[in-house]
């Protein structure tokens, strides 16, 4: 994909990535065919938010819905809860403080990953006598829900009855603590570029060789309004060629 002239960085060192197995390759090829078809159906370009949603969340094919080891030393990346229980222990103290202040309540965790944060939180909250009434986990990936369930059943079987998995926000009347560790960076975003006085939307297309590329088109009225808010809120004028992104669902999510 082409770069933006205003955002030049030194080329990163090339790291040799492990070769994916045949199942992973086949899944990737199916996903790529789906993305190319979506591009064809939309006059040669789809919004980066749609591309991101398909690449990450397409059932059975997207990264978070496919069976692969993702978290920890043997996975693709790691997060604080995977490294040490200290992160969960600190959060547990804050959760206990809030739950006491509001007169008990529930905990809702968005995207619980492997489930290790939930397990460590429950263990620590139990040890300090501050267990929530319910521990909700909002998880869209069936594969990750299964892994979380297995881990919690192994680590905290006595507390499993307090845990409930959701695919939508809890019913009205939720009172408690909301946790979201490394979640916002996995939410789909729109990409844009400033070209003089014009605003362009950066879309995903593909080349004659089938490789994914950036395709730029004039932004629609909705995108122009959103980017206009970003420009108005900037401390300094944004330079010509400036490229960035924003989370279209952020306000609703908040």
N, C-alpha and C positions, 0 to 999 in steps of 0.2 A: 504494500500500500504506500502511496506517495506521502511525503512528509509535509509539514507546514513550515514555511520559511522562518516564521517567528519563533519556532521552538527547536533550535539546533542543540544537540547534545553529542558528546563524544560517543563513538560507537562502542557498545558494551562488548566485553570479552565473550567470545563464542564458547558456549558450554556444550559438550557432547551429551545429548539427551539419550536416555535408553530407548532402544527400538521397541515400538509397541508390538504386542502379540497379534496373531492373525485375527482374533475376535475383535480386538480394538480397532484394527485397520478396517475391517469390514463395517464396523459400526460407524467409523469416521467417514467412510465412503458413502454410506447411506445418508448420513447427515448432510454431507456436502451436496449430494444430489438433491436433497430436499431444499437446501438453501439456494442452489442454482435455479431450481424450479420456481421458488418464490420470487427470485430476481427477475426471471423471465415473465412471470405473471404481473410484475409491477414495472413494466417498461424499462427494465435494465438496472433497477436499483431499489434496495429496501433500506428503511431506516436502520441506523446502527442499533437502536433499541430492539427492533424486531430480530435482527441478526443475533444479538446477545441473548435474547430470550430463547430462541431456537437452540443456539449452541450450548446453553447452560441447562435449559429446563425441558426440552422436548422429551416426552415420555419414551423411555427405553433407549434413547439415543443421546440426549443432552448430557453434559458433563456431570451434573449433580444427580441425574437419574440413571446413569449407567453404573454397572457394577465394576468398581475399580477402587483400589486402596488410595484414598485421597489425603488423609490426615496423618501427621506424625512423621517420625524419622523414615519410615518405609513408604511414605506416600509422596504426593506432589508438593505439599507445603505443610507448614505447621503453624499453630496458633498458641497463644500463651497457655490456655488450659492443658494443651498436650505436653507442655514442657515441665510444668510444675503445678502442684495443687495450691501454691501460694496465691495465685490469681483468684481462684474460686474462694479461698478462705477470706481474702480481703473483700470480695463482693458479698460474701455471706454476712459479714459484719454490717455492711451498708443496707442489705436487704432486711436484716433483723431490725435495724434502726427505723426504717421506713414502715415495716409491718407493725411495729409497736406503736408508732406515731399515728397510724390510721386505724388502729384497733383491729389488728389481724387482717388477713386478706390472702390473695393468691400471688403466684409468680407466673409470668408469661415470658417464655424464651422464644425469640424468633430464630429459626434456623439453627438447630442445636448441634450441627456437625456430627461428630462421633458419639455425642452424648456424655462425654467425660466431664464437661463443665456442669451439666445437670447433676451428675452423680456426686461430684465433689461438693457442690453447693448443698445438696440434700444431706450429705454426711455431716458437713460443718454446721448447718442450721439445726440438725438434730442434736448435735453435741452441745450447742449453746441454748437449747430449749426454745428455738424460734422457727419451727417448721411452719410453712404456709399451709392453708387449708388444702389447696390444690397446686400442683406444678404443671402448668400447661406448656406444651411444646407445639408451636406452629411450624409445621414442616411439610413442604410441598412434595418432597421426594419420598416415594414409597420405599426405595432402597435404603435411604438414610434412616427412615422411621424404623425399619427392621433392625438396622445396626444399633440404633439408639436403644430400642427395646431390649435387645440381647445384652448390651452392655449394662443397662440399668438392672436387668434381672439378675445379672451376675454380681454386680457391685452392691446394690441396695435392694435386694429382694423384699425386705420387710417394708420398704417405702414405696414399692411399685404401685400400690393401690391409690396413692396420691397423684400419680402421674397420668395425664390425659393428653393425647395427641389431637391436634386440630389442623384443618386445612383452610379455615377462614378465621377471622377475628372472633373472639368469644362473644357470646350474647351480651346485650346491653346490661349494664350494671357491674361490669368488671371493676374490681377494686384491688389494687396491689402494686406490684413492681413489674416493670417491663424491661427485659434484658435483650440486647442485640449486639452480640460480639462478632465483628467482622461480617456484617450483613449488608450494610449500605453499599459496599464496593461490589457486591454481586447482584445489585439491582440494575436493570437495563437503563441505559442513558441515550439521549439524543446527542449527536455531534454536529457542530456548526463551525463556520469559518467567516471571518470578516473580510470582505473584499471592497475596500474603499467605503462607500456609503451603503453598499449592499450586504445582505446577510445570506450566506449559502448554507444549505444543509448538506452535510457529508454523509453520503449513502454508501452502502456496500454493493458493489457489482462484481463482475468477473471478466477477465481478459479472454481473448481468443484462445489462449492456452488453457483456460479453465481456472486460473489462479484468481483469488479474491483481490479486488482492488478498490480504492476509493473512487466514488463517482460523486460529483458535486452538482447541485441544482439550486435554483433560487428557493429560499425558505418560504413556507406558506405563512399565512397571517398569524396563526397561532404560535408558530416557532419564532417569528419575528417579534411578537409581543414578549415572549419569554426572554429572548436574547436582549431585547430592549431594556428589560428590567435589570439584567445583569450589567449592561453597559452603564445604565443610570446609577447603579450602586457601586461602580468601580471608583476607587480613590483617584486613579490617574486614567487618562484616555487609553483605551486599548489600541495597540498598533495594528496597522493594516496587515492582513495575513494571519491575525491571531486566530488560533484554533483551540476549542475547548469542548466541554460537554456539560450536560446537566441532567439530573434525575427527574424525569417527567412525573414520577409518582411520589416524589419526596413530600410535597405539601400534604397530599392526601394521607400518606403513611404517617406523617407526624400528627 
